[in-house]
Amino acid sequence: MDYRRAFISLVKRMLPVVCALLSGCMLLVHGNFVDRPMVLILPTEAELPGLPVEKLLGFRSQQQGPRILVNSPQAGGVYAPPVPIDIRFEPRENTRVDTESLKVVYVKLFKVDITKRVAPYLTPGGIRIPQADLPEGEHTLILSIADDTGNISSQIINVTIKAGS
């Protein structure tokens, strides 16, 4: 086995991820984090094979926990990047939103957990990302969050990105 070729192949696949991470660190160091679009989904993730539609049809959103209100992106809308993300959480009576329970996954053949990317924009009131950068195409996210009594809510969020829209 040619270890050199395997290493070069690995570096080529990981380079976009490393660059995205480093650019995020540089933005934090220079204080421009809010001014720049946040990379929500990497182009390499968008290129992954999709989940067959029939698999998603079996998904049933849960609404026993906090209400999830998606203000942006609107269902059925087509957006040009960057996209503002505005999702509100409304706790049910006598409960509080458990921000530690947040889980956001990008739905592909294999789920890609993007919770850590979203976490800096999370408050008990919701998620606000002024500028989220997503590659062109159709993207499906599943967001779930619980309240302090353990009741969970989850919702599918679909967004279509088309450059120049």
C-alpha positions in Angstrom: 0.0 0.0 0.0 1.3 3.4 -0.9 1.1 5.4 2.4 2.2 8.6 0.7 -0.8 8.6 -1.7 -3.2 7.7 1.1 -1.8 10.6 3.2 -2.1 13.0 0.3 -5.7 11.9 -0.4 -6.6 12.4 3.3 -5.1 15.9 3.3 -7.0 16.8 0.2 -10.3 15.7 1.8 -9.6 17.4 5.1 -8.3 20.7 3.7 -11.7 22.4 3.3 -12.6 21.5 6.9 -9.3 22.7 8.3 -9.5 26.0 6.3 -13.1 26.6 7.5 -12.0 26.0 11.1 -8.9 28.2 10.8 -10.9 31.0 9.1 -13.3 30.9 12.0 -10.5 31.2 14.5 -9.0 34.1 12.6 -12.3 35.9 12.6 -12.6 35.5 16.4 -9.0 36.8 16.9 -9.6 39.9 14.7 -13.0 40.6 16.2 -15.0 40.4 12.9 -17.0 37.3 13.8 -20.4 39.0 13.7 -19.6 40.8 10.4 -18.8 37.6 8.4 -21.2 34.9 7.3 -21.0 31.8 9.6 -20.4 28.6 7.7 -23.3 26.5 8.6 -22.8 23.7 6.1 -19.5 22.9 4.4 -19.5 22.4 0.6 -18.0 18.9 1.2 -21.0 18.1 3.4 -23.5 19.3 0.9 -21.9 17.0 -1.7 -22.5 13.9 0.5 -25.2 11.5 -0.9 -28.7 12.4 0.3 -31.1 10.4 2.4 -33.9 8.8 0.4 -37.1 10.8 0.7 -39.0 7.8 2.0 -36.7 7.7 5.1 -37.7 11.2 6.0 -41.4 10.5 5.5 -41.3 8.4 8.6 -40.0 11.3 10.7 -42.6 12.8 13.0 -41.9 16.0 14.6 -42.4 16.0 18.4 -44.0 19.0 20.2 -44.1 18.0 23.8 -41.2 20.4 24.8 -40.7 24.0 23.9 -42.5 25.3 20.8 -40.2 25.8 17.9 -41.1 28.8 15.7 -39.0 29.1 12.5 -39.2 32.8 11.4 -36.4 32.5 8.9 -35.8 30.7 6.6 -39.5 30.5 5.6 -40.8 27.1 4.4 -40.8 27.0 0.6 -38.6 30.0 0.2 -35.6 30.2 -2.1 -32.6 32.2 -0.7 -29.3 33.6 -1.8 -26.5 33.2 0.6 -25.9 34.3 3.3 -29.3 33.5 4.9 -30.5 34.9 8.2 -31.5 32.1 10.7 -34.1 33.2 13.2 -35.7 30.4 15.2 -37.6 31.1 18.4 -38.3 28.8 21.4 -41.3 29.2 23.5 -41.3 27.2 26.8 -44.6 25.6 27.8 -46.2 26.5 31.1 -44.0 26.2 34.2 -40.9 25.0 32.2 -37.7 26.5 30.9 -35.8 25.7 27.7 -32.8 23.4 28.3 -30.2 24.8 26.0 -27.8 21.9 26.8 -30.3 19.6 25.0 -30.0 21.3 21.6 -29.2 19.0 18.7 -29.0 20.1 15.1 -28.2 17.6 12.4 -27.8 18.1 8.7 -29.7 15.2 7.0 -27.7 13.3 4.5 -27.2 9.5 4.0 -25.3 9.8 7.3 -26.4 12.5 9.7 -23.9 15.4 10.2 -24.1 16.9 13.6 -23.7 20.7 13.3 -24.8 21.5 16.9 -21.4 22.9 17.8 -21.5 25.4 14.9 -24.9 26.6 16.0 -24.2 26.7 19.8 -22.6 30.2 19.9 -25.8 31.7 18.5 -28.1 29.8 21.0 -30.0 31.5 23.8 -33.0 30.2 25.8 -35.1 32.3 23.5 -33.9 30.7 20.3 -31.2 30.7 17.6 -30.3 33.9 15.7 -27.6 33.7 13.1 -27.5 37.0 11.2 -25.6 35.5 8.2 -25.4 31.7 7.7 -23.4 30.6 4.7 -24.9 27.5 3.0 -23.8 26.0 -0.4 -26.2 26.1 -3.3 -28.9 23.3 -3.3 -31.6 21.9 -1.0 -30.7 21.4 2.6 -32.7 19.5 5.3 -31.9 20.1 9.0 -33.5 18.4 12.0 -33.5 20.6 15.2 -34.5 19.2 18.6 -34.6 20.8 22.0 -36.0 19.8 25.4 -37.3 21.7 28.4 -36.1 21.3 32.0 -38.6 18.5 32.6 -37.2 16.4 29.7 -40.0 17.0 27.2 -38.6 17.1 23.7 -39.6 19.0 20.6 -38.2 18.5 17.1 -38.7 19.9 13.7 -37.5 19.5 10.2 -36.2 22.7 8.5 -35.8 22.8 4.8 -34.0 25.5 3.0 -33.2 26.0 -0.7 -30.2 28.0 -1.7 -29.8 29.4 -5.2 -27.0 31.9 -5.9 -28.4 35.2 -7.2 -32.0 34.7 -5.9 
